[in-house]
Amino acid sequence: MKNVKKPVFFIVAAFILAMAYLTIFGVHTYYGDVETVWIRGVEDIRWGIDIRGGVDVIFTSPEDFSANRNQMDSARAIIETRMVARNITDYEIYVDYSTERIIVRFPWQAGDVSFDPEQAIRELGETALLTFREGDPWDERGYQVISEPEDLPLVISGSDVESAAPQYFDGKYQVALELKPSGREAFSDATGRLAGTGVPISIWMDDYCFSAPRVNSHIGDGRAVIEGSFTAEEAISLATRINGGALPFKLEIDSFNTISPTLGMSSRDAMGLAGVIAFAVIVIIMVYLYRLLGVVAGFALLGQAVGALAVISGFFSGNQSFTLTIPGIAGIVLSIAMGVDANVITSERIKEELKMGKTLDGALQAGYKRAFAVIFDCNVTLLIISFILMGAFGTPDSLAAIILTPLFFMFGPSAAGAIYSFGFTLSVGAILNFIFGVTASRLMTYSISKFKPLRKISFYTRDKGTIGKRVERKGAV
């Protein structure tokens, strides 16, 4: 407590207010009719089908191909992976094994003026056969003159890639690759043979070559980087397509149509207004009951709310927005309610310490220490519940699903995007409660208590009587 200085309150409060402004309005610049998004605001959030509507598409297997049950389940799992990789959590997928059809529903993209649903559908159903081949298919003008990848020697295929991740290094966006043991030897031989010769290893997605990087050095550890003139979105998209894997068979589009929202944007706006009013009423009550502690609680709750919205929107333009649904909003509300409980518990503990006759500094230290155990238990419980929800209703290759496989291995695919969205926002809220409801509020309270005019006990509680006086117990010496 002694290390917390007076300006800390204003620094934390200014940070929360700045975050609130940026999270709500974002940062957009315009050059003519071209808009550049630097920081995503609330309007850049991808809203779920229940709020904004979306797309309904039916995939089928080719006429000359008969898919079995395992292949249909594999196709469904890959589509789910591609959905979550694009941060689309409000999706619905149904498999009709008898007719070999997969029904997919997903919401409109945020800022859907340029959203092409047909292109999004094609990306979900494409086989995405990734290959690495020796040679350059482009001429000096940059035109692809070799259209058949089989004309170039194969180095490795997409099944030899363990993972792909976008990264920003030295002012450029890149895609980092990690190879499986099955592809490391072949890749090592090729890079050792081509290093310094000027002959590239071209990278193909089906029959399109999107990059042909020169081999500068021998790569023997199975870690490589795809370089090129990528934007942040292109790097993310490329990594997503590589990680999405290849479908066991090519999906054909049987039909697709748009879905009307069950609630609509007007209902979303009404819920937003109701949330603002409820938040203001809660803060007023907290200030009335707990004085300065209520003011600190108001800033902490604001930080938790805008922090959740910032995570969902993606905040920085290089990230993608998660899908916010009605269950997702319920997760945010529930986590904020837990934040209110955390601040009430802490304030009541401090009041009890003051009633016992402790000094202001001693009461603040003891109050936060006593309250932390209860807050910790509540939020850890929330995290466990949200982790189980994401594991049970997320994609099979998600971290939560992999860890919980021993519990759910006997059940079939059960992905439900709306429940996954609820679990995700609940987990985000629990983590933010530790950051703002515990850490930030403690720093702000310790800081504000350093100001001499604000050290009066009446600024921290409305109760009177034994406050500030030692309570003598009968029989005590």
Residue pairs with C-beta under 8 A, 6 or more apart in sequence:
1 361
1 364
1 365
1 446
4 443
4 446
4 447
4 450
5 447
5 450
6 447
6 450
6 451
7 447
8 443
8 444
8 446
8 447
9 443
9 444
9 447
9 448
12 299
12 440
12 443
12 444
12 447
13 299
13 444
16 299
16 302
16 303
16 306
16 436
16 440
17 302
19 303
19 306
19 307
19 310
20 302
20 303
20 306
22 39
22 41
22 310
22 315
23 41
23 42
23 306
23 307
23 309
23 310
23 313
23 315
24 41
24 42
24 306
24 309
25 41
25 42
26 37
26 38
26 39
26 40
26 41
26 42
26 43
26 44
26 313
27 37
27 38
27 39
27 41
28 35
28 36
28 37
28 38
28 41
29 35
29 36
29 38
30 36
36 317
37 44
37 317
38 316
38 317
39 315
39 316
39 317
40 313
40 314
40 315
40 316
40 317
40 319
40 321
41 313
42 309
42 313
43 110
43 111
44 110
44 111
44 313
44 314
44 321
45 110
45 309
45 312
45 313
45 321
45 322
45 324
46 87
46 88
46 107
46 108
46 109
46 110
46 321
46 322
46 323
46 324
47 107
47 108
47 110
47 265
47 268
47 323
47 324
47 325
48 54
48 89
48 90
48 107
48 323
48 324
48 325
48 326
48 328
48 417
48 418
48 421
49 90
49 92
49 105
49 106
49 107
49 259
49 261
49 262
49 325
50 90
50 261
50 262
50 263
50 325
50 326
50 418
51 107
51 261
51 263
51 264
51 265
51 267
51 268
51 324
51 325
51 326
52 107
52 108
52 261
52 265
53 107
53 108
53 258
53 259
53 260
53 261
54 90
54 105
54 106
54 107
54 108
54 258
54 259
55 105
55 106
55 107
55 108
55 117
55 120
55 121
55 256
55 257
55 258
55 259
56 103
56 104
56 105
56 256
56 257
56 258
56 259
57 103
57 104
57 105
57 121
57 124
57 253
57 255
57 256
58 101
58 102
58 103
58 104
58 253
58 254
58 255
58 256
59 75
59 101
59 102
59 103
59 104
59 124
59 125
59 251
59 252
59 253
59 254
60 99
60 100
60 101
60 102
60 251
60 252
60 254
61 67
61 100
61 249
61 250
61 251
61 252
62 249
62 250
62 252
65 249
65 250
66 100
67 75
67 100
67 248
67 249
69 97
71 248
71 249
72 95
72 97
72 100
72 102
73 95
73 412
73 413
74 247
74 248
75 102
75 247
75 248
75 249
75 251
76 93
76 95
76 102
76 413
77 395
77 396
77 397
77 413
78 244
78 245
78 246
78 247
79 93
79 102
79 104
79 124
79 125
80 91
80 93
80 395
80 396
80 413
80 415
81 243
81 244
81 245
81 395
81 396
81 397
82 123
82 124
82 240
82 244
83 89
83 91
83 93
83 106
83 124
83 395
83 417
84 394
84 395
84 398
84 420
85 240
85 243
85 244
86 240
86 320
87 314
87 320
87 321
87 322
87 323
88 106
88 107
88 323
88 417
89 322
89 323
89 325
89 328
89 417
89 418
89 420
89 421
89 424
90 106
90 107
90 323
90 324
90 325
90 328
90 417
90 418
90 421
91 104
91 105
91 106
91 107
91 323
91 417
92 103
92 104
92 105
92 106
92 416
92 417
93 102
93 103
93 104
93 105
93 415
94 102
94 103
95 101
95 102
95 103
96 102
96 103
101 254
102 251
104 124
105 259
106 120
107 323
108 115
108 117
109 115
109 120
110 321
117 256
117 258
118 256
121 253
121 256
122 253
123 241
124 251
125 247
125 250
125 251
125 252
125 253
126 206
126 247
126 250
126 251
127 206
127 246
127 247
127 249
127 250
128 158
128 205
128 206
128 241
128 242
128 244
128 245
128 246
128 247
129 157
129 158
129 204
129 205
129 206
129 246
130 157
130 158
130 161
130 203
130 204
130 205
130 241
130 242
130 246
131 149
131 154
131 155
131 156
131 157
131 158
131 203
131 204
132 154
132 155
132 156
132 157
132 187
132 190
132 201
132 202
132 203
132 204
133 149
133 152
133 153
133 154
133 155
133 201
133 202
133 204
134 152
134 153
134 155
134 190
134 194
134 199
134 201
134 202
135 146
135 152
135 153
135 199
135 200
135 202
136 199
136 200
136 202
136 212
137 144
137 145
137 146
137 147
137 152
137 202
137 209
137 212
138 144
138 145
138 209
138 212
139 145
144 208
144 209
146 152
146 209
147 207
148 207
149 204
149 206
149 207
149 209
152 202
155 186
155 187
155 190
155 201
156 179
156 183
156 186
156 187
157 183
158 242
158 245
158 246
159 180
159 182
159 246
160 179
160 180
160 182
160 183
160 186
160 187
161 177
161 178
161 179
161 180
161 183
161 242
162 178
162 179
162 180
162 222
163 177
163 178
163 243
164 175
164 176
164 177
164 178
164 238
164 239
164 242
164 243
165 175
165 176
165 239
166 173
166 174
166 175
166 176
166 230
166 232
166 235
166 236
166 238
166 239
166 318
167 173
167 174
167 175
167 176
167 225
167 235
168 174
168 232
168 318
169 225
172 227
172 230
173 230
173 231
173 232
173 234
173 235
174 225
174 226
174 227
174 228
174 230
174 235
175 225
175 226
175 230
175 235
175 238
175 239
175 242
176 223
176 224
176 225
176 226
177 223
177 224
177 225
177 226
177 242
178 222
178 223
179 187
179 222
179 223
179 224
180 222
181 222
183 222
184 220
184 221
184 222
187 219
187 222
187 224
188 218
188 219
188 220
188 222
190 201
190 215
191 201
191 215
191 217
191 218
191 219
191 220
192 218
192 220
194 200
194 201
194 215
195 215
195 216
195 217
195 218
196 215
196 216
197 215
198 214
199 214
199 215
200 212
200 213
200 214
200 215
201 212
201 213
201 215
202 209
202 211
202 212
203 209
203 210
203 211
203 212
203 213
203 226
204 210
205 241
210 228
210 238
211 226
211 227
211 228
213 226
213 227
213 228
226 238
230 238
232 317
232 318
233 318
236 318
236 320
263 326
271 329
275 333
279 301
279 302
279 305
279 336
282 301
282 340
283 294
283 297
283 298
283 301
285 294
286 293
286 294
286 297
286 298
286 340
286 343
286 344
286 347
287 294
287 295
287 298
288 294
289 347
289 462
290 297
290 347
290 351
290 460
290 461
291 458
291 459
291 460
291 461
291 462
292 445
292 448
292 454
292 459
292 460
293 343
293 346
293 347
293 350
293 445
293 460
294 347
296 343
296 441
296 444
296 445
296 448
297 340
297 343
297 344
297 347
297 441
299 440
299 441
299 444
300 339
300 343
300 436
300 437
300 440
300 441
300 444
301 336
301 339
301 340
301 343
301 436
301 437
303 432
303 435
303 436
303 440
304 335
304 336
304 339
304 429
304 432
304 433
304 435
304 436
304 437
305 332
305 336
307 428
307 432
307 435
307 436
308 332
308 335
308 336
308 425
308 428
308 429
308 432
309 332
311 322
311 428
312 321
312 322
312 324
312 328
312 425
312 428
313 321
313 322
314 320
314 321
314 322
322 328
322 421
322 424
323 417
323 421
324 421
324 425
325 417
325 418
325 421
325 422
326 418
327 418
327 419
327 421
327 422
328 418
328 421
328 422
328 424
328 425
329 425
330 422
330 425
331 386
331 421
331 422
331 423
331 424
331 425
331 426
331 428
331 429
332 425
332 428
332 429
334 426
334 429
335 382
335 425
335 426
335 428
335 429
335 430
335 432
335 433
336 429
338 378
338 379
338 382
338 429
338 430
338 433
338 437
339 429
339 432
339 433
339 436
339 437
341 378
342 371
342 375
342 378
342 379
342 433
342 437
342 438
343 437
343 441
345 371
345 374
345 375
346 367
346 368
346 371
346 375
346 441
347 367
349 366
349 367
349 368
349 370
349 371
350 363
350 364
350 366
350 367
350 368
350 460
350 461
351 367
351 460
351 461
351 463
352 367
353 362
353 363
353 364
353 366
353 367
353 370
354 360
354 363
354 457
354 460
354 461
354 463
354 467
354 468
355 463
355 465
355 466
355 467
355 471
356 471
357 466
357 467
357 468
357 469
357 470
357 471
358 366
360 449
360 455
360 457
360 460
361 449
363 460
364 445
364 446
364 449
368 438
368 442
368 445
372 438
375 433
375 437
375 438
379 430
379 433
379 434
380 430
382 426
382 427
382 429
382 430
383 427
383 430
383 431
385 423
385 426
386 423
386 424
386 426
386 427
386 430
387 400
387 404
387 423
387 427
388 400
388 404
388 423
389 419
389 420
389 422
389 423
389 426
390 398
390 400
390 401
390 420
390 423
390 424
390 427
391 398
391 400
391 401
391 403
391 404
391 407
391 408
392 401
392 404
392 408
392 414
392 419
393 414
393 415
393 416
393 417
393 419
393 420
393 423
394 400
394 401
394 415
394 420
394 423
395 401
395 415
396 413
396 415
401 408
408 414
448 454
449 455
457 467
457 468
461 467
